[in-house]
Amino acid sequence: MKAFTLSHVGHNCSPVGFFATIPHDQADNAVHEYIHAAAHFVIKEVHDRDISAPEVRPKSEILNDTEEAADSVEDESFSQEEIVQTTRLARDHAFGHFDSGRASNASYEDTQFFELQTFMGMVRCGATQGATRFQYRRGEDYGPHGDTHLRTVKQFDPDELVDGFYETTDRLLSVIASESSFRRPVTAAIDITTIPYYGDVEEMSMVSGTKDRDGRAFKFATLSIIGQNIPLILAVEPVRESSEWDENPSNQIHRTVRRLVRRAKEHVPIETVLCDREFDSIQVFQTLSNLDVNYLIPKRVSSSERDVLEQMEEMIRALMDR
């Protein structure tokens, strides 16, 4: 059994061992991040309070290792120049369309939280680790701590976030239109994305169950233009499903498809829509036909159909072996 261990915490010049063991097979990503956050907090307290704890590494050594680790992680995804450029473009064209509703005299402006969130997304890490790396680059007083960031993010209204996304999309398309235009009908793809959710489900209408029954996740559908460059997302819709903890009606995915395509057609002409097997239904086919677009959707294969296909393959192989 592999275990995650936290040790070496001193207190009042008399080191006292602190030990926590969690079986590896019972620790998911959320548990990992919690353990790392707790470790960072304990070590920070040791350094800030000047507690005598010989087992704790010197602050200068930890800072150097963290900077090197941050650089190596970022090199695998985006360069520092790309992060700076993306953040600048997002600040110029996107951040202004979102508002947390916080007091004007708050310690940090909304823009600073958005910059941190952009940085976290590009280096692919959680709030605690992301805030630490962000502060190394922008200064300790510039960005919020990870727990402050999480509390602020929770203050955003989900519907207002969607509205802000649409306003941002309109802004980006107007910028693109100043240099080029979509003269020919485009091919679009509709995808469904799930993001694991570990909090309380009370009054969380956008949280659905997952296939493993015990899991929970945010679920949303996006429509994006397929091109040679980075896909441009034109529309997003939450996918609300009937769950035992709320009063959501049964999911009707064809209505989600209708809203996505109508929204996208306000900006560009659409010729063909590509979907995955989750959209294989008569209602979706009829909806796309009514919207006057072509569509390509793989057919769901049931267990009985799969058995028939396997039998046909065996028959073909047998004939070829004769």
Wavefront OBJ file of the C-alpha trace (Angstrom):
o trace
v 0.000 0.000 0.000
v 1.437 3.329 -1.043
v 0.780 6.183 1.383
v 1.050 9.967 1.312
v 2.914 11.264 4.348
v 3.299 14.644 6.021
v 5.913 14.817 8.737
v 8.313 17.261 10.359
v 6.457 20.116 12.011
v 8.126 21.886 14.884
v 6.362 23.977 17.549
v 7.703 26.370 20.189
v 11.292 25.264 19.671
v 10.307 21.693 20.442
v 9.655 19.744 17.271
v 6.556 17.606 17.469
v 5.926 14.985 14.808
v 2.825 15.382 12.714
v 1.878 12.342 10.659
v -0.983 11.649 8.269
v -1.335 8.526 6.179
v -3.930 7.966 3.485
v -4.121 4.788 1.386
v -3.138 5.565 -2.186
v -6.155 3.801 -3.660
v -8.485 6.005 -1.590
v -6.908 9.337 -2.501
v -8.247 11.147 -5.556
v -6.967 14.424 -7.034
v -8.947 16.501 -4.554
v -7.333 14.656 -1.634
v -3.877 15.091 -3.171
v -4.379 18.842 -3.505
v -5.749 19.084 0.039
v -2.662 17.314 1.417
v -0.297 19.536 -0.542
v -2.188 22.647 0.551
v -1.997 21.550 4.199
v 1.725 20.882 3.859
v 2.368 24.298 2.306
v 0.347 25.976 5.056
v 2.195 24.200 7.880
v 5.615 24.963 6.409
v 4.625 28.599 5.780
v 3.573 28.931 9.433
v 6.919 27.497 10.542
v 8.789 30.062 8.462
v 6.534 33.038 9.277
v 6.576 32.397 13.052
v 10.271 31.540 13.077
v 9.570 28.228 14.804
v 12.574 26.020 15.451
v 12.025 22.944 13.293
v 15.287 21.499 11.928
v 13.383 19.010 9.774
v 11.757 21.812 7.733
v 13.792 22.896 4.725
v 15.017 26.531 4.631
v 12.685 28.998 2.948
v 15.269 30.018 0.330
v 15.756 26.407 -0.731
v 11.989 25.851 -1.087
v 11.553 29.034 -3.138
v 14.292 28.023 -5.557
v 12.839 24.526 -6.011
v 9.329 25.918 -6.520
v 10.485 28.360 -9.184
v 12.339 25.597 -11.049
v 9.323 23.267 -10.815
v 6.974 25.986 -12.027
v 9.190 26.725 -15.014
v 9.417 23.059 -15.970
v 5.636 22.593 -15.806
v 4.932 25.697 -17.844
v 7.448 24.660 -20.509
v 5.354 21.544 -21.145
v 2.239 23.563 -21.986
v 2.757 27.264 -22.708
v 5.826 29.468 -22.628
v 6.024 32.477 -20.344
v 5.659 34.740 -23.387
v 2.486 32.932 -24.481
v 1.022 33.192 -20.987
v 1.707 36.926 -20.834
v 0.284 37.523 -24.321
v -2.861 35.462 -23.685
v -3.488 37.195 -20.362
v -3.077 40.603 -21.992
v -5.530 39.752 -24.780
v -8.031 38.332 -22.272
v -7.719 41.502 -20.174
v -8.309 43.697 -23.233
v -11.257 41.786 -24.691
v -12.831 39.490 -22.071
v -12.401 40.365 -18.402
v -14.566 43.477 -18.573
v -17.680 41.413 -19.357
v -17.605 39.557 -16.029
v -18.464 41.030 -12.641
v -18.360 39.319 -9.236
v -20.525 41.985 -7.615
v -17.971 42.500 -4.836
v -17.531 45.806 -3.040
v -15.506 48.464 -4.841
v -13.084 48.727 -1.892
v -12.177 45.014 -1.964
v -8.500 44.137 -1.515
v -8.231 42.734 -5.028
v -9.970 43.777 -8.225
v -11.838 41.209 -10.291
v -9.162 41.529 -12.972
v -6.538 40.086 -10.627
v -8.669 36.997 -10.009
v -9.223 36.587 -13.746
v -5.496 36.861 -14.410
v -4.836 34.186 -11.777
v -7.539 31.937 -13.250
v -6.027 32.360 -16.727
v -2.590 31.486 -15.374
v -3.934 28.403 -13.541
v -5.619 27.160 -16.692
v -2.498 27.532 -18.804
v -0.111 25.856 -16.342
v -2.734 23.232 -15.410
v -2.747 23.376 -11.631
v -5.120 24.045 -8.748
v -5.746 27.235 -6.821
v -3.182 26.722 -4.062
v -0.259 25.831 -6.290
v -1.347 28.268 -9.003
v -1.560 31.207 -6.610
v 1.919 30.448 -5.285
v 3.440 30.358 -8.777
v 1.503 33.432 -9.845
v 2.786 35.438 -6.871
v 6.372 34.479 -7.636
v 5.993 36.166 -11.019
v 3.811 39.140 -10.153
v 4.769 39.742 -6.512
v 3.200 38.548 -3.243
v 1.007 41.649 -2.934
v -0.375 41.501 -6.484
v -2.396 38.302 -6.548
v -4.753 36.698 -4.009
v -4.034 33.516 -2.088
v -5.563 30.278 -3.317
v -8.302 30.104 -0.655
v -9.252 33.744 -1.327
v -9.484 32.946 -5.026
v -11.803 29.994 -4.420
v -14.107 32.023 -2.165
v -14.360 34.787 -4.772
v -15.046 32.405 -7.653
v -18.000 30.987 -5.708
v -19.586 34.468 -5.606
v -20.144 34.546 -9.367
v -23.688 33.780 -10.482
v -23.681 30.883 -13.029
v -26.204 32.575 -15.334
v -24.225 35.813 -15.310
v -21.080 33.881 -16.220
v -22.846 32.455 -19.272
v -24.045 35.946 -20.229
v -20.501 37.247 -19.816
v -19.237 34.478 -22.062
v -21.671 35.482 -24.819
v -20.692 39.134 -24.519
v -17.042 38.121 -24.767
v -17.784 35.975 -27.839
v -19.526 38.934 -29.507
v -16.504 41.095 -28.746
v -14.013 38.571 -30.142
v -16.037 38.019 -33.305
v -16.229 41.771 -33.903
v -12.441 41.961 -33.576
v -12.010 39.049 -35.986
v -14.508 40.574 -38.425
v -12.389 43.717 -38.668
v -9.635 41.645 -40.300
v -11.546 38.800 -41.955
v -15.023 37.345 -42.268
v -16.725 33.972 -42.541
v -17.853 34.177 -46.145
v -18.533 30.480 -46.630
v -20.685 28.217 -44.444
v -18.596 26.561 -41.753
v -18.458 23.138 -40.134
v -19.234 23.147 -36.425
v -18.814 20.533 -33.708
v -21.010 20.038 -30.657
v -19.347 18.394 -27.676
v -20.333 17.643 -24.094
v -17.782 18.253 -21.346
v -17.919 17.087 -17.736
v -15.895 18.524 -14.858
v -15.754 16.553 -11.573
v -17.560 18.181 -8.648
v -16.896 17.272 -5.007
v -18.988 19.778 -3.050
v -22.522 19.743 -1.693
v -25.229 19.176 -4.292
v -27.936 21.158 -2.526
v -29.370 23.786 -4.895
v -26.758 22.879 -7.535
v -28.967 22.440 -10.586
v -25.983 22.256 -12.965
v -24.449 19.282 -11.156
v -25.359 15.863 -12.540
v -24.586 12.294 -11.606
v -21.988 10.335 -13.568
v -21.852 6.831 -14.975
v -20.129 5.455 -11.890
v -23.212 6.490 -9.855
v -21.209 7.801 -6.897
v -19.574 10.582 -8.912
v -20.835 14.135 -9.477
v -19.900 16.573 -12.222
v -20.735 19.824 -13.963
v -21.955 19.029 -17.467
v -22.164 21.474 -20.367
v -22.362 21.434 -24.170
v -20.342 23.644 -26.508
v -20.533 24.482 -30.208
v -17.246 25.404 -31.843
v -16.067 26.181 -35.367
v -13.726 23.576 -36.824
v -10.742 25.107 -38.546
v -7.001 24.851 -38.986
v -6.281 27.033 -35.959
v -7.558 26.838 -32.385
v -11.310 26.016 -32.348
v -13.479 29.055 -31.677
v -16.306 28.326 -29.249
v -19.438 30.230 -30.262
v -22.013 28.897 -27.819
v -22.198 27.080 -24.496
v -25.195 25.608 -22.710
v -25.406 23.858 -19.339
v -26.766 20.324 -19.511
v -29.170 19.875 -16.631
v -30.284 16.337 -15.909
v -32.875 14.960 -13.539
v -31.214 14.058 -10.249
v -32.454 12.757 -6.935
v -31.343 15.911 -5.126
v -33.236 18.476 -7.233
v -36.376 19.013 -9.281
v -34.790 19.283 -12.713
v -36.924 17.920 -15.562
v -35.577 15.024 -17.588
v -32.797 16.065 -19.954
v -33.952 16.867 -23.504
v -30.715 17.190 -25.409
v -32.371 18.251 -28.686
v -33.435 21.525 -27.044
v -29.842 22.138 -26.015
v -28.754 21.500 -29.618
v -31.388 23.933 -30.913
v -30.194 26.728 -28.606
v -26.537 26.128 -29.519
v -27.085 26.195 -33.288
v -29.427 29.182 -33.204
v -26.943 31.116 -31.138
v -24.039 30.264 -33.451
v -26.014 31.104 -36.616
v -26.380 34.659 -35.349
v -22.671 35.050 -36.117
v -21.721 32.632 -38.892
v -23.462 30.545 -41.584
v -23.332 26.854 -40.635
v -23.325 24.095 -43.239
v -22.599 20.929 -41.231
v -22.776 19.979 -37.559
v -20.693 17.122 -36.131
v -21.781 15.396 -32.909
v -20.773 12.283 -30.994
v -22.918 9.243 -30.179
v -24.522 10.920 -27.169
v -26.624 12.948 -29.626
v -27.917 9.915 -31.517
v -31.685 10.410 -31.270
v -34.623 11.068 -33.583
v -35.337 14.363 -31.798
v -31.808 15.659 -32.503
v -31.998 14.579 -36.155
v -35.315 16.383 -36.589
v -34.059 19.496 -34.797
v -30.992 19.815 -37.043
v -33.096 19.213 -40.153
v -35.499 21.956 -39.080
v -32.525 24.280 -38.634
v -31.528 23.564 -42.249
v -28.049 22.195 -41.502
v -26.375 18.950 -42.486
v -25.262 16.674 -39.680
v -22.981 13.713 -39.057
v -23.656 11.682 -35.898
v -22.237 8.202 -35.202
v -24.822 5.532 -34.525
v -25.106 4.077 -31.044
v -24.404 0.353 -31.092
v -26.440 -1.774 -28.703
v -25.190 -5.056 -27.273
v -27.489 -7.061 -29.575
v -26.285 -5.144 -32.631
v -22.696 -5.661 -31.548
v -23.288 -9.418 -31.311
v -24.718 -9.479 -34.835
v -21.744 -7.527 -36.189
v -19.306 -9.911 -34.528
v -21.149 -12.893 -36.022
v -20.978 -11.297 -39.468
v -17.249 -10.715 -39.084
v -16.740 -14.352 -38.088
v -18.720 -15.507 -41.124
v -16.655 -13.302 -43.429
v -13.399 -14.611 -41.961
v -14.628 -18.196 -42.344
v -15.494 -17.627 -46.012
v -12.124 -16.026 -46.690
v -10.286 -18.966 -45.082
v -11.885 -21.477 -47.451
l 1 2 3 4 5 6 7 8 9 10 11 12 13 14 15 16 17 18 19 20 21 22 23 24 25 26 27 28 29 30 31 32 33 34 35 36 37 38 39 40 41 42 43 44 45 46 47 48 49 50 51 52 53 54 55 56 57 58 59 60 61 62 63 64 65 66 67 68 69 70 71 72 73 74 75 76 77 78 79 80 81 82 83 84 85 86 87 88 89 90 91 92 93 94 95 96 97 98 99 100 101 102 103 104 105 106 107 108 109 110 111 112 113 114 115 116 117 118 119 120 121 122 123 124 125 126 127 128 129 130 131 132 133 134 135 136 137 138 139 140 141 142 143 144 145 146 147 148 149 150 151 152 153 154 155 156 157 158 159 160 161 162 163 164 165 166 167 168 169 170 171 172 173 174 175 176 177 178 179 180 181 182 183 184 185 186 187 188 189 190 191 192 193 194 195 196 197 198 199 200 201 202 203 204 205 206 207 208 209 210 211 212 213 214 215 216 217 218 219 220 221 222 223 224 225 226 227 228 229 230 231 232 233 234 235 236 237 238 239 240 241 242 243 244 245 246 247 248 249 250 251 252 253 254 255 256 257 258 259 260 261 262 263 264 265 266 267 268 269 270 271 272 273 274 275 276 277 278 279 280 281 282 283 284 285 286 287 288 289 290 291 292 293 294 295 296 297 298 299 300 301 302 303 304 305 306 307 308 309 310 311 312 313 314 315 316 317 318 319 320 321 322
